[in-house]
Amino acid sequence: MRDLYQRLGLDPGAGEAEVTRAIERCEHTALKADARTVLEVDSRREEYDALHVTLSDIGRLRARLGLAHAPYWRDGPADDFSLPPDTHGSRHDELMQRLTRAALLHNRWHRLRGPWFAAGLLALGIMLGVALCRWLG
């Protein structure tokens, strides 16, 4: 799907006069016809704006996940909402670090729980022995 705002060089929040000027400046007849059909009718523009927000969000999500269209889709109308892959600082890396840290703590606990359990039983036995000696003595 075409991003009419991108193709016309407009901001999605552009006013009616600005949209009309951009459509008149457009030299591509099919794009001009699509823009007139969609952006000059208020009800259609509202529907298009809602869809535009959704498709932009999907494009950002795909870029964050490192997904991109195949080379034969690039620079075509299907690629308007796709952004280049952006894995720098992605949530995936942060979540993997947190999972790795949690796994290390879990493994450390399993490795050390045997000695701590034995030490706890020994301390409990000593305390019960002392209590029993005081009670009997």
DSSP file with accessible surface (Angstrom, degrees, kcal/mol):
  #  RESIDUE AA STRUCTURE BP1 BP2  ACC     N-H-->O    O-->H-N    N-H-->O    O-->H-N    TCO  KAPPA ALPHA  PHI   PSI    X-CA   Y-CA   Z-CA
    1    1 A M              0   0   96      0, 0.0    79,-0.4     0, 0.0    80,-0.3   0.000 360.0 360.0 360.0 141.6    0.0    0.0    0.0
    2    2 A R        -     0   0   58     78,-0.1     2,-1.1    77,-0.1     3,-0.1  -0.502 360.0-134.5 -76.6 143.3    1.2    3.5   -0.8
    3    3 A D     >  -     0   0   17     -2,-0.2     4,-2.7     1,-0.2     5,-0.2  -0.835  22.3-169.5 -92.6  97.9    2.0    5.9    1.9
    4    4 A L  H  > S+     0   0    7     -2,-1.1     4,-1.9     1,-0.2     6,-0.2   0.870  82.6  52.7 -61.0 -37.6    0.3    8.9    0.4
    5    5 A Y  H  >>S+     0   0    2      2,-0.2     5,-3.1     1,-0.2     4,-0.8   0.940 112.0  45.0 -63.9 -45.5    1.8   11.3    2.9
    6    6 A Q  H >45S+     0   0  111      1,-0.2     3,-0.8     3,-0.2    -2,-0.2   0.934 113.7  49.4 -63.5 -45.5    5.3   10.1    2.2
    7    7 A R  H 3<5S+     0   0   94     -4,-2.7    -1,-0.2     1,-0.3    -2,-0.2   0.816 115.6  43.2 -66.6 -30.3    4.8   10.2   -1.6
    8    8 A L  H 3<5S-     0   0   18     -4,-1.9    -1,-0.3    -5,-0.2    -2,-0.2   0.494 112.7-118.0 -90.9  -5.7    3.4   13.7   -1.5
    9    9 A G  T <<5 +     0   0   66     -3,-0.8     2,-0.3    -4,-0.8    -3,-0.2   0.861  67.3 139.1  72.0  37.8    6.0   14.9    0.9
   10   10 A L      < -     0   0   16     -5,-3.1    -1,-0.2    -6,-0.2    -2,-0.1  -0.786  57.0-120.7-114.9 156.8    3.4   15.8    3.6
   11   11 A D    >   -     0   0  107     -2,-0.3     3,-2.3     1,-0.1    -5,-0.0  -0.727  31.4-121.2 -85.9 141.8    3.2   15.4    7.3
   12   12 A P  T 3  S+     0   0   53      0, 0.0    -1,-0.1     0, 0.0    40,-0.0   0.772 113.5  56.3 -58.4 -20.8    0.1   13.3    8.4
   13   13 A G  T 3  S+     0   0   64      2,-0.0    -2,-0.0     0, 0.0    -3,-0.0   0.285  80.1 136.5 -93.3  14.0   -1.2   16.2   10.3
   14   14 A A    <   -     0   0    7     -3,-2.3    -4,-0.0     1,-0.1     2,-0.0  -0.253  54.4-115.6 -63.3 146.8   -1.2   18.6    7.3
   15   15 A G     >  -     0   0   42      1,-0.1     4,-2.3     4,-0.0     5,-0.2  -0.215  28.3 -99.9 -77.7 171.8   -4.2   20.8    6.8
   16   16 A E  H  > S+     0   0  129      1,-0.2     4,-2.6     2,-0.2     5,-0.2   0.890 121.2  51.2 -61.9 -41.5   -6.6   20.7    3.9
   17   17 A A  H  > S+     0   0   61      1,-0.2     4,-2.4     2,-0.2    -1,-0.2   0.921 111.1  48.2 -64.5 -41.4   -5.0   23.6    2.0
   18   18 A E  H  > S+     0   0   85      2,-0.2     4,-2.3     1,-0.2    -1,-0.2   0.898 111.7  49.9 -65.6 -40.8   -1.5   22.0    2.3
   19   19 A V  H  X S+     0   0    2     -4,-2.3     4,-2.5     2,-0.2    -2,-0.2   0.936 110.6  50.0 -62.6 -45.2   -2.9   18.6    1.1
   20   20 A T  H  X S+     0   0   58     -4,-2.6     4,-2.4     1,-0.2    -2,-0.2   0.922 111.0  48.8 -61.2 -43.7   -4.6   20.3   -1.9
   21   21 A R  H  X S+     0   0  139     -4,-2.4     4,-2.0     1,-0.2    -1,-0.2   0.914 111.5  49.8 -61.9 -42.3   -1.4   22.2   -2.9
   22   22 A A  H  X S+     0   0    3     -4,-2.3     4,-1.1     1,-0.2    -2,-0.2   0.903 110.7  49.6 -65.0 -39.1    0.7   19.0   -2.6
   23   23 A I  H  < S+     0   0    0     -4,-2.5     3,-0.5     1,-0.2    -1,-0.2   0.920 110.3  50.4 -65.9 -42.4   -1.8   17.1   -4.8
   24   24 A E  H  < S+     0   0  101     -4,-2.4    -1,-0.2     1,-0.2    -2,-0.2   0.867 110.1  50.5 -64.3 -35.1   -1.8   19.8   -7.4
   25   25 A R  H  < S+     0   0  158     -4,-2.0    -1,-0.2    -5,-0.2    -2,-0.2   0.720  87.2 107.0 -73.1 -22.5    2.1   19.8   -7.5
   26   26 A C     <  -     0   0   19     -4,-1.1   -18,-0.1    -3,-0.5    -3,-0.0  -0.363  50.1-168.5 -64.3 134.3    2.2   16.0   -7.9
   27   27 A E        +     0   0  188     -2,-0.1     2,-0.7     5,-0.0    -1,-0.1   0.577  61.9  93.2 -98.4 -12.2    3.2   14.9  -11.5
   28   28 A H     >  -     0   0  100      1,-0.2     4,-2.7     2,-0.1     5,-0.2  -0.737  62.5-158.6 -87.2 113.5    2.3   11.3  -11.1
   29   29 A T  H  > S+     0   0  118     -2,-0.7     4,-2.4     1,-0.2    -1,-0.2   0.876  88.6  48.1 -65.5 -39.6   -1.3   10.9  -12.4
   30   30 A A  H  > S+     0   0   42      2,-0.2     4,-2.5     1,-0.2    -1,-0.2   0.921 114.7  46.3 -68.2 -40.9   -2.2    7.7  -10.6
   31   31 A L  H  > S+     0   0   11      2,-0.2     4,-2.8     1,-0.2     5,-0.2   0.914 111.9  51.9 -65.2 -40.9   -0.8    9.0   -7.3
   32   32 A K  H  X S+     0   0   48     -4,-2.7     4,-2.4     1,-0.2    -2,-0.2   0.926 110.7  47.8 -61.5 -43.6   -2.7   12.2   -7.8
   33   33 A A  H  X S+     0   0   50     -4,-2.4     4,-2.4     2,-0.2    -2,-0.2   0.922 113.2  47.8 -64.9 -43.3   -6.0   10.4   -8.4
   34   34 A D  H  X S+     0   0   69     -4,-2.5     4,-2.4     1,-0.2     5,-0.3   0.924 112.3  49.3 -62.5 -44.4   -5.4    8.2   -5.3
   35   35 A A  H  X>S+     0   0    0     -4,-2.8     4,-2.6     1,-0.2     5,-0.7   0.907 111.8  48.2 -64.5 -41.5   -4.6   11.2   -3.2
   36   36 A R  H  X5S+     0   0   90     -4,-2.4     4,-0.9    -5,-0.2    -1,-0.2   0.927 112.9  48.7 -62.9 -44.2   -7.7   13.1   -4.4
   37   37 A T  H  <5S+     0   0   73     -4,-2.4    -2,-0.2    -5,-0.2    -1,-0.2   0.892 125.9  26.1 -62.7 -39.5   -9.9   10.1   -3.8
   38   38 A V  H  <5S+     0   0   36     -4,-2.4     3,-0.4    -5,-0.2    -2,-0.2   0.910 125.6  38.0 -94.0 -49.4   -8.6    9.4   -0.3
   39   39 A L  H  <5S+     0   0    5     -4,-2.6    -3,-0.2    -5,-0.3    -2,-0.1   0.710 109.7  56.4 -86.2 -18.8   -7.3   12.7    1.2
   40   40 A E  S  <<S+     0   0   80     -4,-0.9     2,-0.6    -5,-0.7    -1,-0.2   0.603  94.7  72.7 -90.6  -7.8   -9.8   15.2   -0.1
   41   41 A V  S  > S-     0   0   56     -3,-0.4     4,-2.7    -5,-0.2     5,-0.2  -0.926  76.4-146.1-107.5 120.4  -12.8   13.4    1.4
   42   42 A D  H  > S+     0   0   93     -2,-0.6     4,-2.3     1,-0.2     5,-0.2   0.884  95.5  48.0 -56.0 -45.4  -12.9   13.8    5.2
   43   43 A S  H  > S+     0   0   68      1,-0.2     4,-1.8     2,-0.2    -1,-0.2   0.912 115.0  46.0 -66.0 -39.2  -14.5   10.4    6.1
   44   44 A R  H  > S+     0   0  121      2,-0.2     4,-2.8     1,-0.2    -1,-0.2   0.882 110.9  52.9 -69.4 -37.8  -12.0    8.6    3.8
   45   45 A R  H  X S+     0   0   26     -4,-2.7     4,-3.0     2,-0.2    -2,-0.2   0.901 107.1  52.5 -65.1 -39.2   -9.1   10.6    5.2
   46   46 A E  H  X S+     0   0  139     -4,-2.3     4,-2.0    -5,-0.2    -1,-0.2   0.929 112.4  45.1 -60.5 -45.4  -10.1    9.6    8.8
   47   47 A E  H  X S+     0   0  143     -4,-1.8     4,-2.2     2,-0.2    -2,-0.2   0.917 114.2  49.2 -63.7 -42.6  -10.1    6.0    7.8
   48   48 A Y  H  X S+     0   0   15     -4,-2.8     4,-3.1     1,-0.2    -2,-0.2   0.911 108.9  53.0 -64.4 -40.0   -6.8    6.3    5.9
   49   49 A D  H  X S+     0   0   47     -4,-3.0     4,-2.2     2,-0.2    -1,-0.2   0.901 109.0  49.2 -63.6 -39.9   -5.2    8.1    8.9
   50   50 A A  H  X S+     0   0   60     -4,-2.0     4,-1.9     2,-0.2    -1,-0.2   0.931 114.9  44.5 -64.0 -43.1   -6.2    5.3   11.2
   51   51 A L  H  X S+     0   0   76     -4,-2.2     4,-2.9     1,-0.2     5,-0.3   0.891 110.1  56.3 -66.5 -37.9   -4.8    2.7    8.8
   52   52 A H  H  X S+     0   0   16     -4,-3.1     4,-2.4     1,-0.2    -2,-0.2   0.911 106.6  49.3 -60.9 -43.6   -1.7    4.8    8.3
   53   53 A V  H  X S+     0   0   82     -4,-2.2     4,-2.3     2,-0.2    -1,-0.2   0.936 113.1  47.3 -61.6 -45.7   -1.0    4.8   12.1
   54   54 A T  H  X S+     0   0   76     -4,-1.9     4,-2.3     1,-0.2    -2,-0.2   0.943 113.7  46.1 -62.7 -47.8   -1.4    1.0   12.2
   55   55 A L  H  X S+     0   0   41     -4,-2.9     4,-2.5     1,-0.2    -1,-0.2   0.875 111.4  52.6 -66.5 -34.3    0.8    0.4    9.2
   56   56 A S  H  X S+     0   0   21     -4,-2.4     4,-2.5    -5,-0.3    -1,-0.2   0.913 109.4  49.6 -65.5 -41.8    3.4    2.8   10.5
   57   57 A D  H  X S+     0   0   80     -4,-2.3     4,-2.5     2,-0.2    -2,-0.2   0.913 111.0  49.1 -61.6 -42.8    3.5    0.9   13.8
   58   58 A I  H  X S+     0   0   83     -4,-2.3     4,-2.9     2,-0.2     5,-0.2   0.920 109.9  52.0 -63.5 -41.3    3.8   -2.4   12.0
   59   59 A G  H  X S+     0   0    3     -4,-2.5     4,-2.1     1,-0.2    24,-0.6   0.920 111.0  47.0 -61.3 -42.8    6.7   -1.0    9.9
   60   60 A R  H  X S+     0   0  122     -4,-2.5     4,-2.4     2,-0.2    -1,-0.2   0.906 112.4  50.5 -65.6 -40.1    8.5    0.2   13.1
   61   61 A L  H  X S+     0   0  100     -4,-2.5     4,-2.0     2,-0.2     6,-0.2   0.943 110.1  49.1 -62.5 -46.1    7.9   -3.2   14.7
   62   62 A R  H  <>S+     0   0   71     -4,-2.9     5,-2.8     1,-0.2     4,-0.4   0.907 111.5  50.1 -60.1 -40.6    9.3   -5.0   11.7
   63   63 A A  H ><5S+     0   0    5     -4,-2.1    23,-3.4     1,-0.2     3,-1.1   0.918 109.2  51.0 -65.7 -40.8   12.4   -2.8   11.7
   64   64 A R  H 3<5S+     0   0  110     -4,-2.4    -1,-0.2     1,-0.3    -2,-0.2   0.844 110.2  50.0 -64.6 -33.1   13.0   -3.4   15.4
   65   65 A L  T 3<5S-     0   0  103     -4,-2.0    -1,-0.3    -5,-0.2    -2,-0.2   0.502 117.8-114.5 -83.2  -3.9   12.8   -7.1   14.8
   66   66 A G  T < 5 +     0   0   29     -3,-1.1     2,-0.4    -4,-0.4    -3,-0.2   0.674  67.6 144.0  80.9  17.3   15.3   -6.8   12.0
   67   67 A L      < +     0   0   82     -5,-2.8     2,-0.3    -6,-0.2    -1,-0.3  -0.710  19.6 168.5 -91.8 139.3   12.7   -7.9    9.4
   68   68 A A        -     0   0   39     -2,-0.4     2,-0.0    -3,-0.1     6,-0.0  -0.974  37.7 -94.0-143.7 158.3   12.8   -6.3    5.9
   69   69 A H        -     0   0   36     -2,-0.3     5,-0.1     1,-0.1    10,-0.0  -0.328  50.7 -94.0 -68.6 155.1   11.1   -7.0    2.6
   70   70 A A    >>  -     0   0   35      1,-0.1     3,-2.1     3,-0.1     4,-0.7  -0.253  43.4-100.2 -63.3 158.2   12.9   -9.1    0.0
   71   71 A P  G >4 S+     0   0   96      0, 0.0     3,-0.9     0, 0.0    -1,-0.1   0.831 120.7  59.8 -54.7 -33.8   15.0   -7.2   -2.5
   72   72 A Y  G 34 S+     0   0  190      1,-0.2    -2,-0.1     3,-0.0    -3,-0.0   0.630 104.2  51.5 -74.2  -9.2   12.3   -7.4   -5.2
   73   73 A W  G X4 S+     0   0  114     -3,-2.1     3,-1.3     5,-0.1     6,-0.3   0.603  85.6 110.7 -94.6 -17.6    9.8   -5.6   -3.0
   74   74 A R  T << S+     0   0  120     -3,-0.9     4,-0.1    -4,-0.7     6,-0.1  -0.302  81.5  12.1 -65.3 146.9   12.1   -2.6   -2.2
   75   75 A D  T 3  S+     0   0  157      1,-0.2    -1,-0.2     4,-0.1    -3,-0.0   0.619 104.2 111.1  64.0  16.8   11.3    0.8   -3.7
   76   76 A G  S X  S-     0   0   19     -3,-1.3     3,-1.5     1,-0.0    -1,-0.2  -0.562  88.9 -93.5-107.6 177.6    7.8   -0.4   -4.7
   77   77 A P  G >  S+     0   0   68      0, 0.0     3,-0.9     0, 0.0     4,-0.2   0.795 122.5  61.5 -63.6 -24.3    4.4    0.6   -3.4
   78   78 A A  G 3  S+     0   0   42      1,-0.2     3,-0.3    -5,-0.2    -4,-0.1   0.667 100.0  56.1 -75.4 -13.9    4.4   -2.4   -1.0
   79   79 A D  G X  S+     0   0   30     -3,-1.5     3,-1.3    -6,-0.3    -1,-0.2   0.362  72.5 102.3-100.9   4.4    7.5   -1.0    0.8
   80   80 A D  T <  S+     0   0   17     -3,-0.9    -1,-0.2   -79,-0.4    -2,-0.1   0.839  87.7  40.6 -59.3 -34.9    6.3    2.4    1.8
   81   81 A F  T 3  S+     0   0   24     -3,-0.3     2,-0.4   -80,-0.3    -1,-0.3   0.383  95.1 100.2 -97.1   4.8    5.7    1.5    5.4
   82   82 A S    <   -     0   0   24     -3,-1.3   -22,-0.1   -20,-0.1   -23,-0.1  -0.748  54.3-162.3 -93.1 138.0    8.8   -0.6    5.8
   83   83 A L        -     0   0   82    -24,-0.6     3,-0.1    -2,-0.4    -2,-0.1  -0.781  33.7 -89.1-110.2 158.9   11.9    0.8    7.5
   84   84 A P        -     0   0  102      0, 0.0   -18,-0.1     0, 0.0   -17,-0.1  -0.337  62.5 -80.2 -63.8 151.5   15.4   -0.5    7.3
   85   85 A P        -     0   0   73      0, 0.0     2,-0.4     0, 0.0   -21,-0.2  -0.244  47.1-171.3 -55.2 136.5   16.2   -3.0   10.0
   86   86 A D        +     0   0   66    -23,-3.4   -20,-0.2   -24,-0.1   -19,-0.1  -0.807  24.2 152.0-133.5  88.7   17.1   -1.4   13.3
   87   87 A T    >   +     0   0   82     -2,-0.4     3,-1.5   -22,-0.1     2,-0.5   0.442  36.1 118.1 -98.0  -0.1   18.4   -3.9   15.8
   88   88 A H  T 3  S-     0   0  165      1,-0.3    -2,-0.0    -3,-0.1     0, 0.0  -0.537  95.0  -7.1 -69.2 118.2   20.5   -1.3   17.7
   89   89 A G  T 3  S+     0   0   59     -2,-0.5    -1,-0.3     1,-0.2    -2,-0.1   0.803  93.7 169.5  69.8  29.9   19.1   -1.2   21.2
   90   90 A S    <>  -     0   0    7     -3,-1.5     4,-1.4     1,-0.1     3,-0.3  -0.303  47.0-118.8 -74.9 158.8   16.1   -3.5   20.4
   91   91 A R  H  > S+     0   0  143      1,-0.2     4,-2.9     2,-0.2     5,-0.2   0.806 111.4  67.1 -63.9 -28.8   13.9   -5.0   23.2
   92   92 A H  H  > S+     0   0  113      1,-0.2     4,-2.5     2,-0.2    -1,-0.2   0.934 100.8  46.7 -59.0 -46.4   15.0   -8.4   22.0
   93   93 A D  H  > S+     0   0   74     -3,-0.3     4,-2.1     2,-0.2    -1,-0.2   0.923 113.2  49.1 -62.8 -42.9   18.6   -7.8   23.2
   94   94 A E  H  X S+     0   0   83     -4,-1.4     4,-2.2     1,-0.2    -2,-0.2   0.926 112.2  47.8 -63.1 -44.4   17.4   -6.4   26.5
   95   95 A L  H  X S+     0   0   74     -4,-2.9     4,-2.5     1,-0.2    -1,-0.2   0.895 109.9  52.7 -65.2 -38.5   15.1   -9.4   27.1
   96   96 A M  H  X S+     0   0   88     -4,-2.5     4,-2.4    -5,-0.2    -1,-0.2   0.901 108.9  50.3 -64.4 -39.0   17.8  -11.9   26.2
   97   97 A Q  H  X S+     0   0  122     -4,-2.1     4,-2.4     2,-0.2    -2,-0.2   0.924 111.3  48.3 -64.1 -42.4   20.2  -10.2   28.7
   98   98 A R  H  X S+     0   0  136     -4,-2.2     4,-2.4     2,-0.2    -2,-0.2   0.903 112.2  48.7 -65.2 -40.7   17.5  -10.4   31.5
   99   99 A L  H  X S+     0   0  113     -4,-2.5     4,-2.5     2,-0.2    -2,-0.2   0.904 110.9  50.6 -65.4 -39.9   16.8  -14.1   30.7
  100  100 A T  H  X S+     0   0   78     -4,-2.4     4,-2.3     2,-0.2    -2,-0.2   0.929 111.1  48.5 -63.1 -44.3   20.5  -14.9   30.7
  101  101 A R  H  X S+     0   0  141     -4,-2.4     4,-2.3     1,-0.2    -2,-0.2   0.922 112.0  49.2 -62.0 -43.3   20.9  -13.2   34.1
  102  102 A A  H  X S+     0   0   54     -4,-2.4     4,-2.4     1,-0.2    -1,-0.2   0.906 110.3  50.9 -64.3 -40.0   17.9  -15.0   35.5
  103  103 A A  H  X S+     0   0   47     -4,-2.5     4,-2.7     2,-0.2    -1,-0.2   0.904 109.3  51.1 -64.9 -39.7   19.2  -18.4   34.2
  104  104 A L  H  X S+     0   0  100     -4,-2.3     4,-2.5     2,-0.2    -2,-0.2   0.925 111.5  46.9 -63.2 -44.2   22.6  -17.7   35.9
  105  105 A L  H  X S+     0   0   99     -4,-2.3     4,-2.4     2,-0.2    -2,-0.2   0.909 112.6  50.4 -63.8 -40.2   21.0  -16.9   39.2
  106  106 A H  H  X S+     0   0  102     -4,-2.4     4,-2.4     2,-0.2    -2,-0.2   0.936 112.1  46.6 -63.0 -46.1   18.8  -20.0   38.9
  107  107 A N  H  X S+     0   0   89     -4,-2.7     4,-2.1     1,-0.2    -2,-0.2   0.893 111.4  51.7 -64.4 -39.6   21.8  -22.2   38.2
  108  108 A R  H  X S+     0   0  122     -4,-2.5     4,-2.2     2,-0.2    -1,-0.2   0.920 109.5  50.2 -63.3 -42.0   23.8  -20.7   41.1
  109  109 A W  H  X S+     0   0  149     -4,-2.4     4,-1.8     1,-0.2    -2,-0.2   0.931 111.2  48.2 -62.4 -43.7   20.9  -21.4   43.5
  110  110 A H  H  X S+     0   0   76     -4,-2.4     4,-0.5     1,-0.2    -1,-0.2   0.874 112.5  49.3 -65.0 -35.3   20.7  -25.0   42.3
  111  111 A R  H  < S+     0   0  161     -4,-2.1    -1,-0.2    -5,-0.2    -2,-0.2   0.877 120.4  35.1 -72.1 -34.2   24.4  -25.4   42.7
  112  112 A L  H  X S+     0   0   70     -4,-2.2     4,-1.9    -5,-0.2     5,-0.2   0.580  95.0  83.4 -99.0  -8.7   24.5  -23.9   46.2
  113  113 A R  H  X S+     0   0  119     -4,-1.8     4,-2.5     1,-0.2     5,-0.2   0.850  85.5  59.2 -69.0 -30.7   21.2  -25.1   47.7
  114  114 A G  H  X S+     0   0   42     -4,-0.5     4,-2.4     2,-0.2     5,-0.2   0.971 109.7  40.6 -61.1 -54.3   22.6  -28.5   48.7
  115  115 A P  H  > S+     0   0   84      0, 0.0     4,-2.7     0, 0.0     5,-0.2   0.904 116.8  49.9 -61.7 -39.0   25.3  -27.1   51.0
  116  116 A W  H  X S+     0   0  174     -4,-1.9     4,-2.4     2,-0.2    -2,-0.2   0.889 110.2  50.6 -67.5 -36.5   23.0  -24.5   52.4
  117  117 A F  H  X S+     0   0  144     -4,-2.5     4,-2.4    -5,-0.2    -1,-0.2   0.937 112.1  47.0 -64.8 -43.2   20.3  -27.1   53.1
  118  118 A A  H  X S+     0   0   58     -4,-2.4     4,-2.4     1,-0.2    -2,-0.2   0.917 112.6  49.3 -64.9 -42.3   22.8  -29.3   54.9
  119  119 A A  H  X S+     0   0   51     -4,-2.7     4,-2.6     1,-0.2    -1,-0.2   0.903 111.0  50.7 -64.8 -37.9   24.1  -26.3   56.9
  120  120 A G  H  X S+     0   0   40     -4,-2.4     4,-2.6     2,-0.2    -2,-0.2   0.912 110.1  48.4 -65.5 -43.2   20.5  -25.4   57.8
  121  121 A L  H  X S+     0   0   95     -4,-2.4     4,-2.6     2,-0.2    -1,-0.2   0.904 111.7  50.6 -63.1 -40.8   19.8  -28.9   59.0
  122  122 A L  H  X S+     0   0  118     -4,-2.4     4,-2.5     2,-0.2    -2,-0.2   0.935 112.0  46.8 -62.1 -45.6   23.0  -28.9   61.1
  123  123 A A  H  X S+     0   0   49     -4,-2.6     4,-2.5     2,-0.2    -2,-0.2   0.914 112.6  50.0 -63.8 -40.7   22.1  -25.6   62.7
  124  124 A L  H  X S+     0   0   87     -4,-2.6     4,-2.6     1,-0.2     5,-0.2   0.919 110.6  50.2 -63.3 -42.0   18.5  -26.8   63.3
  125  125 A G  H  X S+     0   0   41     -4,-2.6     4,-2.5     2,-0.2    -2,-0.2   0.911 110.8  48.8 -63.0 -41.9   19.9  -30.0   64.9
  126  126 A I  H  X S+     0   0  103     -4,-2.5     4,-2.7     2,-0.2     5,-0.2   0.932 112.1  48.4 -64.2 -43.7   22.2  -28.0   67.1
  127  127 A M  H  X S+     0   0  122     -4,-2.5     4,-2.5     1,-0.2    -2,-0.2   0.913 112.9  47.7 -64.5 -41.1   19.5  -25.7   68.3
  128  128 A L  H  X S+     0   0  109     -4,-2.6     4,-2.7     2,-0.2    -1,-0.2   0.902 111.7  51.3 -65.7 -38.7   17.1  -28.6   69.0
  129  129 A G  H  X S+     0   0   33     -4,-2.5     4,-2.4    -5,-0.2    -2,-0.2   0.925 111.6  46.2 -63.4 -44.9   19.9  -30.4   70.9
  130  130 A V  H  X S+     0   0   73     -4,-2.7     4,-2.2     2,-0.2     5,-0.2   0.931 114.0  48.6 -63.2 -44.0   20.6  -27.3   73.0
  131  131 A A  H  X S+     0   0   57     -4,-2.5     4,-2.1    -5,-0.2    -2,-0.2   0.915 111.8  49.3 -63.2 -40.9   16.9  -26.8   73.7
  132  132 A L  H  X S+     0   0   95     -4,-2.7     4,-2.6     1,-0.2     5,-0.3   0.914 110.0  51.2 -67.1 -39.6   16.5  -30.4   74.6
  133  133 A C  H  X S+     0   0   91     -4,-2.4     4,-2.0     1,-0.2    -1,-0.2   0.909 111.8  47.1 -63.5 -40.9   19.5  -30.3   77.0
  134  134 A R  H  < S+     0   0  205     -4,-2.2    -1,-0.2     2,-0.2    -2,-0.2   0.870 113.0  49.3 -69.0 -36.2   18.1  -27.2   78.8
  135  135 A W  H  < S+     0   0  203     -4,-2.1    -2,-0.2    -5,-0.2    -1,-0.2   0.894 118.8  37.3 -71.3 -38.8   14.6  -28.8   79.0
  136  136 A L  H  <        0   0  124     -4,-2.6    -2,-0.2    -5,-0.2    -1,-0.2   0.750 360.0 360.0 -80.1 -27.1   15.9  -32.0   80.5
  137  137 A G     <        0   0   97     -4,-2.0    -3,-0.2    -5,-0.3    -2,-0.1   0.707 360.0 360.0 -94.9 360.0   18.6  -30.4   82.6
